[in-house]
């Protein structure tokens, strides 16, 4: 399930930022609504995951990235299991991701998937410059 993977990646990325408490709190509130019995444990485990990430800051990049990848896979799997048991929670997780978690990411980590249509018209000696992610099309008319 792509939603669980995206949420797991976003969550672990946020654990290494100044927005980690906001993320932990938001996920804790959501988890409490979906599965109240484990919400306290989840918040504590998020704090442990953050401590592990922060503890790897001085280590080599490969070691730190390996830990981040493992944590992302672990949290994505947890979210997948929770959504499998409570499919009605998917819409609320998507809202949480779109409205609270993704906006809290550092700007370079934010991504958007969708479709953008661009049109331009130049006349005379005008120029058109259009830019999409990773591409730039220059056209003269």
Secondary structure, DSSP 4 states (H G I P E B T S, - for coil): -HHHHHHHHHHHHHHTSTTHHHHHHHHHHHHHHH-GGGHHHHHHHHHHHHHHHHHTTTS-HHHHHHHHHHHHHHHHHHHHHHHHH-GGGHHHHHHHIIIIIHHHS-GGG----S---------TT-EEEEEETTEEEEEE-
